[in-house]
Amino acid sequence: QVQLVESGGGLVQAGGSLRLSCAASGRTFSSYIMGWFRQAPGKEREFVAAISWSSLSTYYADSVKGRFTISRDNAKNTVYLQMNSLKPEDTAVYYCAARNGIFTRATMTEYEYDYWGQGTQVTVSS
């Protein structure tokens, strides 16, 4: 069992930056693939980024590539999402998630994830 708690959300102007954190409980954090998803009002939840247990492999949605960076610190049981050059369309509730398995393109699918945090709101003003 893994419990995930996100933090770091808030209100920022377009062009600004935020860093989201997701703290995980449990001693097996380092074995999980970690992902970030987001859900804007009236829209379905969508994939943002994912990172393998070793940090050697990552996936990004095209919409955030070059602006967002996912990273993890297994010693601290924490995964991060550094968000730069934020746009109003990045406004959403951001969720972190954890899954077991092999790091493949299926990692970009929310149904592959076993554990979810409660989400943190990110609002980007124009």
C-alpha positions as CSV (number, residue, x, y, z in Angstrom):
1,Q,0.0,0.0,0.0
2,V,1.2,3.5,-0.9
3,Q,-0.2,6.8,0.2
4,L,0.5,9.9,-1.8
5,V,0.3,13.5,-0.8
6,E,0.8,16.3,-3.2
7,S,1.8,19.9,-2.4
8,G,3.1,23.0,-4.0
9,G,0.1,24.1,-6.0
10,G,-1.1,27.6,-6.1
11,L,-1.8,30.7,-8.2
12,V,0.9,32.0,-10.6
13,Q,1.0,34.4,-13.5
14,A,1.5,33.2,-17.0
15,G,5.2,32.7,-17.6
16,G,5.9,31.8,-14.0
17,S,7.1,28.6,-12.4
18,L,5.9,26.2,-9.7
19,R,7.3,23.0,-8.3
20,L,4.9,20.3,-7.2
21,S,6.0,17.7,-4.7
22,C,4.4,14.3,-4.0
23,A,5.4,12.6,-0.8
24,A,4.9,8.8,-0.6
25,S,4.6,6.5,2.4
26,G,5.9,3.0,2.3
27,R,9.3,1.4,2.1
28,T,8.9,0.3,-1.5
29,F,8.6,3.7,-3.1
30,S,11.8,3.2,-5.1
31,S,10.3,0.3,-6.9
32,Y,7.3,2.2,-8.2
33,I,6.9,4.0,-11.5
34,M,5.6,7.5,-10.7
35,G,3.4,9.7,-12.8
36,W,1.7,13.1,-12.8
37,F,-1.7,13.7,-14.3
38,R,-3.9,16.7,-14.4
39,Q,-7.6,17.4,-14.8
40,A,-9.0,20.8,-15.9
41,P,-12.6,21.8,-15.3
42,G,-15.0,20.0,-17.6
43,K,-12.2,17.9,-19.1
44,E,-11.0,14.3,-18.6
45,R,-7.9,13.6,-16.6
46,E,-4.8,13.6,-18.8
47,F,-1.2,12.4,-18.6
48,V,1.5,14.9,-17.9
49,A,4.8,13.1,-17.1
50,A,6.1,9.8,-15.7
51,I,9.5,8.6,-14.4
52,S,10.9,5.2,-13.9
53,W,12.1,3.9,-10.6
54,S,15.7,4.5,-11.5
55,S,15.1,8.0,-13.0
56,L,16.7,6.9,-16.2
57,S,13.6,7.0,-18.2
58,T,10.8,9.6,-18.5
59,Y,7.8,10.3,-20.6
60,Y,6.2,13.7,-21.2
61,A,3.0,14.8,-22.8
62,D,3.7,16.9,-25.9
63,S,1.9,19.8,-24.4
64,V,4.4,20.1,-21.5
65,K,7.6,18.9,-23.2
66,G,10.4,21.4,-22.8
67,R,8.6,23.2,-20.0
68,F,8.0,20.6,-17.3
69,T,10.6,18.3,-15.7
70,I,9.8,15.3,-13.6
71,S,12.3,14.0,-11.1
72,R,12.4,11.8,-8.0
73,D,14.4,11.4,-4.8
74,N,14.1,7.8,-3.6
75,A,15.8,8.6,-0.4
76,K,13.1,11.1,0.4
77,N,10.2,9.1,-1.0
78,T,9.3,12.1,-3.1
79,V,8.6,12.8,-6.8
80,Y,8.7,16.4,-8.2
81,L,7.2,18.2,-11.1
82,Q,9.1,21.4,-12.0
83,M,6.8,23.5,-14.1
84,N,8.3,26.5,-16.0
85,S,6.8,28.9,-18.6
86,L,3.3,28.2,-17.3
87,K,0.4,28.9,-19.5
88,P,-3.3,29.5,-18.6
89,E,-4.1,26.2,-20.2
90,D,-2.0,24.5,-17.6
91,T,-4.6,25.4,-15.0
92,A,-5.9,22.1,-13.5
93,V,-5.8,19.9,-10.5
94,Y,-2.6,17.9,-10.6
95,Y,-2.4,14.4,-9.3
96,C,0.5,12.1,-8.6
97,A,0.2,8.4,-9.0
98,A,2.2,5.2,-8.6
99,R,2.2,1.9,-10.4
100,N,4.1,-1.3,-10.5
101,G,5.3,-2.9,-13.7
102,I,7.5,-2.2,-16.6
103,F,8.2,1.3,-17.9
104,T,6.5,1.3,-21.3
105,R,4.2,3.6,-23.1
106,A,1.4,2.1,-21.1
107,T,2.8,4.3,-18.3
108,M,1.0,7.2,-19.9
109,T,-2.4,5.6,-19.3
110,E,-4.1,6.4,-16.0
111,Y,-5.8,3.0,-15.7
112,E,-2.4,1.5,-15.3
113,Y,-1.9,3.2,-12.0
114,D,-2.6,1.6,-8.6
115,Y,-2.4,4.5,-6.2
116,W,-3.4,8.2,-6.4
117,G,-3.0,11.3,-4.4
118,Q,-5.8,13.7,-3.6
119,G,-4.5,16.4,-6.0
120,T,-3.3,19.9,-5.8
121,Q,-4.7,22.9,-7.6
122,V,-2.6,24.9,-10.0
123,T,-4.1,28.1,-11.4
124,V,-2.3,30.2,-14.0
125,S,-3.6,33.6,-14.6
126,S,-3.2,35.5,-17.9
